[in-house]
Amino acid sequence: MQQKSLILPFDDLVAIVTDFYTPDEVKGALTDVYAYVEQRPPAYKGSDKERKFVADILKLVLNPNVKLPKFVAADLSRLPPVGVDHFDVSALLQEMQLLRNEVRAVGAIREELEEVRALVGTKQQAAPTSNHDNIFDSGPPSTSVEKVNLNVTTTAQRLKQAIKSGTIDHINSVSGKRKVVIGKSTTSQIKSATTYRNIDLFVARVHPTVPNTMIKECVHDALKTGSNNDDRKVVVECEKLATKYESYHSYHVTVTVDSMFFHDAINSLMSNEVWPSGLLVRRFFKKKNNNVELEH
């Protein structure tokens, strides 16, 4: 039943087992299976009690929450034969049809890629004699790419049409990627608005006699170890968490820093050189449902 339950319908397998095995064999199998389940075996009466016993066994076999050992047959002659009539032929044909459609789709994609590869090779060979067709030109993206027919369904077909028409002259115009920069110049009089981000930490194994003010001082010292960190505005808040034992304390530490120095602050705070020996420090995350999630 463990093996055939993966390929046979429930009712067919119950009928095969009930018709083949004797009531004593079904009762023995029921006792063996329920020995690994934290519940008592059922007690049925009537002419169809063996069928109900087999159905209960099969339900336990198919239950993913029940862990049963793998049973083997001591006597292969006592295994019931399973014919073709018991297989779900319609499900098998449906799987074959889906597989056939996937194979055809892969073949069509392969043909399109071959055509695109051939067109790209042709354009690369013609590149020295035609400057406007060079797709690796370092100049700004051309707006003529908008002339490509938008009714083409697939990306490969749009790319082929753009290459054929010669309206694509920059690789970024196809990918749609645009570079984003963050200014660093300090000579201009224009000032940017200051934004802040929070870094949440989980600090554990703190001795009960240590006040949370010392945790804050430790955070400030950690952020001053980097270069040019002394003038950064840092706000530290500590929230004591419930612990299983009273021999240690745990804290949720929120560090508010300038967004410009966010990544530098994380690197400083997650260094084991800045924390006292024995303390456990991890990133502290909150799920959307406000449950706590620690970074592993």
C-alpha positions in Angstrom: 0.0 0.0 0.0 2.9 2.4 0.6 4.2 1.9 -2.9 1.0 1.6 -4.9 -0.6 4.5 -3.1 1.5 6.8 -5.3 0.1 5.5 -8.6 -3.3 3.9 -7.9 -6.6 5.7 -7.0 -7.7 5.4 -3.4 -10.8 3.3 -3.9 -9.1 0.9 -6.4 -6.3 0.2 -4.0 -8.7 -0.4 -1.1 -10.7 -2.8 -3.2 -7.6 -4.8 -4.3 -6.2 -5.1 -0.8 -9.6 -6.1 0.7 -10.3 -8.7 -1.9 -6.8 -10.3 -1.7 -5.9 -10.4 1.9 -7.7 -12.4 4.7 -9.4 -10.6 7.6 -6.6 -11.9 10.0 -3.9 -10.4 7.7 -5.8 -7.0 7.6 -6.2 -7.0 11.4 -2.5 -7.7 11.8 -1.4 -5.0 9.4 -3.8 -2.6 11.3 -2.1 -3.4 14.6 1.4 -3.0 13.1 0.6 0.4 11.6 -1.1 1.9 14.6 1.9 0.9 16.8 3.6 4.0 15.2 0.6 6.3 15.7 -0.4 8.1 18.9 -4.0 6.9 18.8 -5.9 3.7 19.3 -6.9 1.5 16.3 -10.6 1.8 15.3 -13.1 -0.9 16.1 -15.7 -1.6 13.4 -18.4 -4.1 13.2 -20.3 -5.5 10.2 -19.5 -7.2 7.0 -17.5 -4.3 5.6 -15.2 -3.8 8.6 -12.1 -5.1 6.7 -12.7 -2.5 4.0 -12.9 0.2 6.7 -9.7 -1.1 8.3 -7.9 -0.9 5.0 -9.2 2.6 4.3 -7.9 3.8 7.7 -4.5 2.3 7.0 -4.3 3.9 3.6 -5.3 7.3 5.1 -2.4 7.0 7.5 0.0 6.1 4.7 -1.1 9.2 2.7 -1.0 11.5 5.7 2.2 13.6 5.4 2.1 14.4 9.1 2.4 10.7 10.0 5.9 9.2 9.9 5.7 5.5 9.2 8.7 3.2 8.6 9.0 1.5 5.2 7.3 -1.9 5.3 8.6 -4.7 3.1 7.0 -8.0 2.0 8.5 -11.1 3.6 6.7 -13.3 1.0 6.5 -11.8 -2.5 3.8 -14.3 -3.4 1.5 -12.6 -1.0 1.6 -9.3 -3.0 -1.6 -8.8 -5.0 -1.2 -8.3 -8.8 -2.0 -4.9 -10.2 -3.2 -4.8 -13.8 -3.4 -2.0 -16.3 -7.1 -1.7 -15.6 -6.3 -0.2 -12.2 -4.2 2.7 -13.6 -5.7 6.2 -14.1 -5.1 6.3 -17.9 -6.7 9.7 -18.3 -4.3 11.3 -15.9 -1.4 9.6 -17.7 -2.5 10.9 -21.0 -2.9 14.4 -19.6 0.6 14.3 -18.3 1.9 13.2 -21.7 0.0 16.0 -23.4 1.5 18.6 -21.1 5.0 17.2 -21.6 4.5 17.2 -25.4 3.4 20.9 -25.3 6.4 21.8 -23.2 8.8 20.1 -25.6 7.2 21.9 -28.6 7.5 25.3 -26.7 11.2 24.6 -26.0 11.7 23.8 -29.7 10.1 27.0 -30.8 12.2 29.1 -28.4 15.3 27.4 -29.6 14.5 28.3 -33.3 13.9 31.9 -32.3 17.2 32.0 -30.5 19.0 30.6 -33.5 17.5 33.3 -35.7 18.4 36.0 -33.3 22.0 34.7 -33.0 22.3 34.7 -36.8 20.9 38.3 -37.1 23.3 39.5 -34.4 26.2 37.9 -36.2 25.2 39.6 -39.4 25.0 43.0 -37.7 28.4 42.5 -36.0 30.0 41.8 -39.4 28.4 44.9 -40.9 29.3 47.1 -37.9 32.6 48.5 -39.3 30.8 49.9 -42.4 27.7 51.2 -40.6 28.1 53.4 -37.5 24.4 53.8 -36.7 23.9 50.1 -36.5 26.4 49.4 -33.8 24.5 48.1 -30.9 27.5 48.5 -28.6 27.8 52.2 -29.2 28.6 54.1 -26.0 26.4 57.1 -26.9 22.9 57.8 -25.5 20.1 55.5 -26.4 18.3 56.2 -29.6 14.7 57.2 -29.5 14.1 55.5 -32.9 13.6 52.2 -31.1 10.1 53.4 -30.4 9.3 52.7 -34.0 9.4 48.9 -33.4 6.1 47.3 -33.9 4.6 46.8 -30.4 2.1 44.2 -31.7 4.9 41.5 -31.8 4.1 39.1 -29.1 7.4 37.7 -27.8 10.6 39.5 -26.7 12.7 37.4 -29.2 10.4 38.6 -32.1 10.7 42.2 -31.0 14.5 41.9 -30.8 14.6 40.3 -34.3 12.5 43.1 -35.8 14.6 45.8 -34.1 17.8 44.2 -35.5 16.4 43.8 -39.0 15.1 47.4 -39.2 18.3 48.9 -37.8 16.4 50.9 -35.2 18.4 49.6 -32.2 21.7 51.3 -31.6 22.3 50.9 -27.8 22.0 47.8 -25.7 20.4 49.6 -22.8 17.4 50.7 -25.0 16.4 47.0 -25.2 17.0 46.1 -21.6 15.3 49.2 -20.3 18.0 49.7 -17.6 19.0 53.2 -16.5 21.9 54.1 -14.4 21.2 55.7 -11.0 23.9 57.8 -9.3 24.1 59.4 -5.9 26.0 62.7 -5.7 29.2 63.0 -3.6 30.4 66.4 -4.5 30.9 68.8 -1.5 31.7 72.0 -3.5 28.2 72.8 -4.5 25.9 75.0 -2.3 23.0 72.8 -3.0 22.1 70.6 0.0 20.2 67.4 0.0 17.6 66.5 2.6 18.8 64.3 5.4 17.1 60.9 5.7 17.5 58.3 8.4 17.2 54.5 8.5 17.0 52.1 11.3 19.3 49.2 12.1 17.6 46.6 14.3 19.9 44.3 16.4 19.2 41.4 18.7 21.7 41.4 21.6 21.6 38.4 23.9 23.6 36.8 26.7 23.8 40.1 28.6 24.6 39.7 32.3 21.5 40.8 34.4 23.5 43.4 36.3 24.5 45.3 33.1 22.2 48.3 32.5 20.9 49.0 29.0 22.8 52.3 29.0 26.0 50.3 28.6 24.6 48.6 25.6 24.0 52.1 24.1 27.5 53.2 24.9 28.8 50.0 23.2 26.9 50.9 20.0 28.2 54.4 20.0 31.8 53.2 20.5 31.3 50.7 17.6 30.2 53.4 15.2 33.2 55.6 16.1 35.7 52.9 15.1 35.2 53.7 11.4 36.7 56.6 9.6 35.0 60.0 9.9 32.2 58.6 12.1 32.5 61.0 15.0 30.2 63.6 13.5 27.4 61.3 12.5 24.1 61.7 14.4 23.2 58.4 15.9 20.1 57.6 18.1 20.1 54.3 20.0 17.1 52.7 21.7 17.1 49.5 23.8 14.0 47.4 24.5 14.4 44.5 26.9 12.9 41.2 25.7 11.4 38.4 27.6 13.9 35.5 28.2 13.4 31.9 29.1 15.8 32.1 32.0 16.7 34.9 34.4 20.4 34.2 34.2 20.7 36.5 31.2 19.0 39.4 29.5 18.2 40.0 25.8 17.6 43.3 24.1 16.1 44.7 20.9 18.4 47.5 19.9 17.3 50.1 17.3 20.0 52.3 15.9 19.0 55.3 13.8 21.7 56.5 11.4 22.0 58.8 8.4 21.0 56.9 5.2 24.3 57.9 3.6 26.2 55.9 6.2 23.7 53.0 6.5 25.9 50.3 5.0 29.0 51.5 6.8 27.1 51.4 10.1 26.0 47.8 9.5 29.5 46.7 8.8 30.7 48.3 12.0 27.9 46.9 14.2 28.2 43.4 12.8 31.9 43.1 13.6 32.8 40.8 16.5 35.7 43.1 17.4 33.5 45.8 18.8 31.3 43.7 21.1 32.3 42.3 24.5 33.4 38.7 24.6 30.5 36.2 24.9 27.7 38.5 23.7 25.5 37.2 20.9 24.5 39.8 18.2 22.3 39.3 15.2 20.3 41.3 12.8 16.7 41.7 14.0 13.9 41.7 11.5 10.1 42.1 11.8 7.7 40.3 9.5 4.7 42.0 8.0 2.5 40.5 10.8 4.9 42.1 13.4 6.4 38.7 14.3 10.1 38.7 15.1 12.5 37.1 12.6 16.2 36.8 13.2 18.8 36.7 10.4 20.6 33.4 10.3 
